[in-house]
């Protein structure tokens, strides 16, 4: 394992302390920053674009937009996504740039029935791409309710052209132990894809507006 839970807990407590985190008029997110070393991002030494289910659901679930098939509509409705569009409603968004940008900004996940993927790519893609977001295909089964619920508690770990990634792992009002478990899950999830812990330069945890607290790796 990259680092022990005790070290993670120390950093989380520091990041949430008054010294590092002034109280704001909103509930801040808590983020994990992973900095890599000895990697060539242009060569693709590390490529991450992985959804990871957080074991302790954040108090603010991830916003999910779903375009299901007709057979999936009822199960998706029961899962209560933030936005539920039929294929026809998605089609009507064609050319509505302001509405599309609003949807792209407010939602973290875009779960699309397989027969609507090309349509979603054409209509939503131009707004999603610059934001580092993308449509995700729904399974072909009729009951996809649990799949949608899982994404409401999932975070995305992704890298671009810089040797670091910054990932949502919860909210400042969650218990310290919950945030520790979520960070542990993210680190466990990416470890097989980063060529081992020797490629980790540093780890930090911070609130949205707070100072980063380093997770000591030794």
N, C-alpha and C positions, 0 to 999 in steps of 0.2 A: 504494500500500500504506500502511496505517495507521502502521507503524513498521518499521524495518529489523531484520534478524536479529541484528546486532551488539548493539543496545540490549537486545533480548530476552535474549541470552546473558549480558550483564552482570547483569541483574536475577535471572536463574535462579541464577547462581553465588552472588549475594548471599543469595538466599532459602535456599539450601542450606548456607550457611556457618555456622560455630559461633556467630557473632555474632547471626544471625537464627533459627537452627534448632537447638534442643537435641535431642539424640538421645533417642528414646523407646523403650519396650519393644515397639513395633510399627512396621511399615513405614507411614510417613505418605503420604497422598495429596498431590499437588501441584495447586494450583488457580490458575486465572486469574480475576482480578476485573476487570470492565470497568465503569467509571462513565461515565454519559452526562450531557450538559448540553443546555440549551435544548430539552428535550423535555417534552411533556405526556403522561405515561403513561396518565392517565385517558382522554385523547382517542385513545389508541392510536397515538401518533407512532412508537413502536417496539414491535413485537410479535415476540418471538423464541420459537420452540419447535421448534428444529431439531436433529436428530441429525447429528453430524459424525464421520466415520470418522477416527480418529487414525492417521496414517501409521506411527508407531512404537508397536506394541502395548505397553500397560502390563504390568508384571510381575504385577499383579493384574487379570486380565480382568474386565470388567463382568459382573455376574451376570444371566443371562438365563433367564426362564421362558417356556416354549413350550407352546402347546396346538395341535398340528397336526391336519390332517385325517388320515383313515386312510391316504390315498395318500402323505402327506408324512411319515408316522411314521418310516420307515426312514432317510430322508435326515437328518431332525432328530436321530435317535439317534446317527448317525455324527458329527454336529457337536458332540456332548457339551455340551448346555446344562446349566445348574445344576439346573433343574427341568423335567421333562418330564411333562406331564399329558395324558391323553386327554380327550375331551369328557365322557365318563362320569365320570371322576375329578374333573373340574372341577365337574360337577353335584353330586357328593357333598359338595363343600365348602359347599354352601348351609347357612347358619346356623352354620358353624364359625368364629365370629368370631376366636377366638384364632389359629387356624391361618392364616386369611386375612391377619390383621395381620402375622403372622410372615413370610409370603411377600411381602407388600407392603414390609416393611422391608428384607429381605435381598436383594431383586432390584432391579436398575435398569431392566431392559427386560422387557416383557410382550408377546411376539409370538404373535398369536392367529389361527388359521385363520378365514377370512371367515365360514364358517357357524357359528362359535362366538362371534363378536364381541358379539352382543347378550347372550348368556349370561355372557360375561366381564364385560361392563359392569355387569350386574345383581349378579353375585356378588363380583367383585373391585373394582368401581368405588368403592363407599363407603370402602374402605381406601386405594385409590390416590389419589383426588382430594385429600385433605388433605395428602398427601405430594408433590404436584406431579407425580405419575406418571400414566400412561395406557396403555391397550391399544393396540398397533400391529398393523394387519392384515398377515398374511403374504401374499405373492403367491399367485396361484391355481395356479401350476405345482407339479408333484409334487416336484421336486428343489429344496428350499429350504435345503440345507445351507450353502452359501456365504453366503446371506442371514443365517442365524443367526450364523455365524462373524464376519461384518462387524459385527453389533451387539455382539459380545463385546469389540470394540475401538472402540466408538463412545461419544462423550460427548454429553450433552444441553445445549444452550445455550438458556436460557429466561429470560424476563422476567415479572415480575408487575406490582405496582402501584408499585414503587420504581425509580428510574432507574439500576439497576445489575444485573449478573448475575455469578454466581460458578460457575465451570465446572471440573470435573475434567479434568486434562490428562495425568496420569501419576502416577508414584510416585517417592519420593525416592531409590530405589536405581537409577533409570534414568540412563544417561549424560546429561550436560548437553545434548549435541547432539540427543538424542531428544526431550527436553522442549521444546527450542527449536523443533524441527520441528512438534511437536504444537500448540504455541501459535500458530505461524505458520499452520497449517492452520485453526485455529478463527477467527483473525482474518480470513483470506481468505474463509472460509465465510460469515461474517456481514456482511462489508463491503457487499455489494450491498443489504442489508436495513436498514441504519442511516442511510441518507441521506448517506453519505460520512463520512470521518474527522473532519470538523469537529464532529461530534456526540459525539466521544469526549472526555470530560473528563480521565480518568486510567486508567492500566492498572497492575495490580499482580500479582505472583506470590507465592504463599505455600505453605508446607506446612500440614498440618492444624492443628498446634499452634504454628506459627511466626509470626514477624512478617512483615507484607507488605513486599515489596521493590518499589519503583516502577520501572516500565519507562519510561525517559525517551523522550519522543516527539520531542524536538528535540535 
